[in-house]
């Protein structure tokens, strides 16, 4: 053959290969590990199949429980996992992109049915919980899910406000109200242990903030619990947000770069050289607005400056078990100046900052054929500071100090949990948690009545909390399961102890229909600032009236119903009643003050555990899972929350919101010819929630006293309902080794400005309102390679 002829043949051959590759589209690898969920022992011989693939794409696990499926077409896919003697699992709506391998860890549940090869199949439930001791009032959240929910801006805390019984903060933070409880009762957890609020611009008394410290590229699927908690969870009264950091890719190095309104960040992951199965994952983010301000591109007051980082290193050992070293941390600051409408007069200035961090090491060790032990040791710290100054005579003279605070807390926490499967019907989980806290707290505010600065917090010290729990699950048959347990809480600061029984049952009437029932006692400590708050008595002595304050307690009861209306359509309903007792209320027979109405911070009012109250309500949701290119969720709930203080009267609780509802939907379109990896996504969310209750402000008395004075009756006025429409759209392009995504998420697209709450404006001598967050477009570009 002549050289020109050879060149022609090679050209035709390469063209044919290119044409075939274009026709096939991009392909990627799906792999992972399959383990026994009760022992963490790798399962050998489990089969994994890509549902609907033709020809069939699948694999069988090896001696280490690993599987690999190569050349899987990119896009959305379902996986079916089967193993003799275990309940079948179907993992739906997994997103596979050309830039990243899809790496999974699958935990399988031993079946209580007669062992027949490939015939053991559990009723398929979307978002099956990793914590199988939880029976009801729980939801699993995938990171992919948060990315396509309008208004979620990749923050799981904002996404859960679309769930029934949960309301967000209309003023803009990711603070959540769950079933009428104060946001102060929400507990954040990471890698199985409690952590400080992982939010920027958050103080020690708050559980929310405008921006989450944890980047979505670092988080694995999370779990969210709203009541009647299993025995694993203690020192919580409202809700639990249980998050895990995902493991990095242990075979390929992969990178993600994001540039957007909320930050510019980079994520890197890959294998650890010389360590089979070892991996690293790390992320760093910096405020985009601060970068632009530093470069002189933007120039305005009040630029938020924040930075955060996170990492996780997985260190497996064949003999010692699996170790993981992890950490997260963030700092934030802003200087906000009030220069009035004209901008030429400085009326006040607030310099606010916060910080938080967690460093920990976890260890999982299989013990024999029926148990595993998980131990975690962590060091966490958080703090905040404020310097607020204002003009004593508005518009005249310089600024004078009116408030300053400096709060810091460090916690060493050790937890260990033993999980034992006795047989397919019975399992037991027991654990202990010891938390040692050291704190330094200072707060100094101007007292208008005394016309001077008064210190209301100035204390350093330590406190220890000890918790222990044991839980037993009895799977009687394929229809009935019963979970019972007890949690014990001891707080040495005030020598308070709480013994909390828990019980829950599930009855699977048919594969598509189930009933649930749960109840339990729950107790919670107050924030350390409340215990350490001080005042000055009539003799001029410093007193701390709340050092002996006890635990706040509640009895939860929940009944639920679930029905699979179609393969991808689910109905869920729950009714609940929470009896609140030993609530902290002011030690004054004429006062209606309750600490449960606080959203953050603390009070130095003298408190006693003599308040009672209740939250009751009903929640319904209809969810169409993401199949055939679209999804939707409709939720509706109604709650009533009331309490009684020492004045002996029933009052509306601040968070007695009444109706809360959401309608959200999303759709994906494949663009271009066959084989082109281009996807357009669009979605919307409409939400409505009842307004918060408040005590009317007495304007005349406030003007006379030159400070806000409440009128009456207490908590008798209700703010208007909040309506909000959010939209989201993204365009994703897949290349052979990289993917690009352009996304915009617009909150409050109609720019509604309904008042959320009211305050007295000393400068204008009037009552002013704080509206809901204005329209906020959040744009972001993501490159994965």
Beta strands, then each sheet from edge to edge (+ up, - down):
strand 1: 27-36
strand 2: 47-50
strand 3: 58-60
strand 4: 66-73
strand 5: 75-82
strand 6: 89-96
strand 7: 102-108
strand 8: 138-141
strand 9: 166-168
strand 10: 176-178
strand 11: 186-190
strand 12: 193-195
strand 13: 199-200
strand 14: 211-212
strand 15: 222-225
strand 16: 239-243
strand 17: 254-260
strand 18: 263-271
strand 19: 279-286
strand 20: 305-317
strand 21: 321-338
strand 22: 348-367
strand 23: 371-393
strand 24: 396-421
strand 25: 426-447
strand 26: 452-475
strand 27: 480-491
strand 28: 496-510
strand 29: 513-524
strand 30: 535-536
strand 31: 542-543
strand 32: 552-566
strand 33: 569-586
strand 34: 607-627
strand 35: 630-644
strand 36: 650-652
strand 37: 658-671
strand 38: 678-689
strand 39: 693-694
strand 40: 717-718
strand 41: 722-734
strand 42: 739-747
strand 43: 755-761
strand 44: 766-771
strand 45: 776-784
sheet 1: 4+ 1- 7-
sheet 2: 3+ 2- 5+ 6-
sheet 3: 8+ 15- 16+ 11+ 12-
sheet 4: 9+ 10-
sheet 5: 13+ 14-
sheet 6: 36+ 35- 34+ 33- 32+ 29- 28+ 27- 26+ 25- 24+ 23- 22+ 21- 20+ 19- 18+ 17- 45+ 42- 41+ 38- 37+
sheet 7: 30+ 31-
sheet 8: 39+ 40-
sheet 9: 43+ 44-
end
